[in-house]
Amino acid sequence: MDLENVAPTAVPEDAHLLDVREQNEWDAGHAANAQHLPASTLMENLDQLPETDDPLYIVCRSGGRSFQVAQWLNANGFEAINVSGGMDQWFESGLPIESDGDGEAFIL
């Protein structure tokens, strides 16, 4: 089965969005409704994934890491969809972002 890819504008508002970027990228700017779980720590933190029958939407900066994570999750019993273009495309599409700092949110 081919991995499903969707544009950021096609991610449902109530979707479980999993941001797999590193901490500094997350802190700079992320989708308000996202869960942060860096790809580099995914294996030891699988218990942090939600128990749901709904698909997980996976996002990174540009779509490369999220594609790999989504492939791995699908091969291991999860339903995962890659958000193509990542947070770069999310921001360019005018979708809202927030930061974990005092400054204006941006995509790193």
C-alpha positions in Angstrom: 0.0 0.0 0.0 1.3 3.4 -0.9 1.7 6.0 1.8 -1.1 8.6 1.8 0.1 12.2 1.6 -2.1 15.3 2.2 -1.5 19.0 2.0 -1.6 20.9 5.3 -4.9 22.5 4.2 -6.4 19.0 4.0 -5.7 18.0 7.6 -9.0 17.8 9.4 -9.3 20.3 12.3 -10.0 17.4 14.8 -7.1 15.3 13.5 -4.4 14.0 15.7 -1.4 15.9 14.4 2.0 14.5 15.4 5.0 16.9 15.0 8.2 14.9 14.7 10.6 17.9 14.5 13.3 18.4 17.2 12.7 20.5 20.3 14.2 23.8 19.0 12.1 23.6 15.8 9.0 22.9 17.9 9.8 25.8 20.3 10.1 28.3 17.3 6.7 27.5 15.9 4.2 24.7 15.6 0.5 24.0 15.0 -1.5 24.8 18.1 -3.3 21.4 18.2 -0.2 19.3 17.5 1.5 16.7 19.8 5.3 16.9 19.9 7.2 13.7 19.6 10.6 14.1 17.9 11.5 11.4 15.3 14.8 10.9 17.1 13.0 9.7 20.2 10.0 8.0 18.6 11.1 4.4 19.3 11.5 4.9 23.0 8.2 6.9 23.3 5.7 4.8 21.3 3.6 4.7 24.5 3.0 8.5 24.0 1.0 7.8 20.8 -2.7 8.0 21.3 -4.8 4.9 21.4 -7.1 5.6 18.5 -8.6 4.1 15.4 -8.3 7.5 13.7 -5.2 8.1 11.5 -2.3 10.0 12.8 -1.2 13.0 10.7 2.6 13.3 10.7 4.3 16.6 10.1 8.0 17.8 10.1 9.6 20.9 8.5 9.4 20.0 4.9 8.0 16.4 4.7 11.0 14.2 4.6 11.2 13.0 8.3 7.4 12.8 8.5 7.3 10.6 5.4 9.8 8.2 7.0 8.0 8.2 10.3 4.6 7.7 8.7 6.0 4.7 6.6 7.4 3.2 9.8 4.2 3.7 11.8 2.1 2.1 8.9 4.5 -0.9 8.8 4.0 -1.3 12.5 0.3 -1.4 12.9 -0.6 2.3 13.0 -2.5 4.3 10.5 -0.4 7.3 9.6 -0.7 10.0 6.9 2.2 12.2 5.8 1.6 16.0 5.8 3.4 16.9 2.5 5.4 20.1 2.5 5.5 20.0 6.3 5.4 23.1 8.5 7.0 25.2 5.8 3.9 24.6 3.6 1.6 24.9 6.7 2.9 28.4 7.3 2.9 29.3 3.6 -0.8 28.2 3.5 -1.7 30.7 6.2 -2.6 28.1 8.8 -2.0 29.3 12.4 1.2 28.6 14.3 2.3 29.4 17.8 5.6 29.3 19.7 6.7 28.1 23.1 8.7 31.3 23.6 8.0 35.0 24.0 8.7 36.0 20.4 6.6 35.7 17.3 6.2 32.1 16.0 8.3 31.1 12.9 9.3 27.9 11.2 12.9 26.8 11.9 
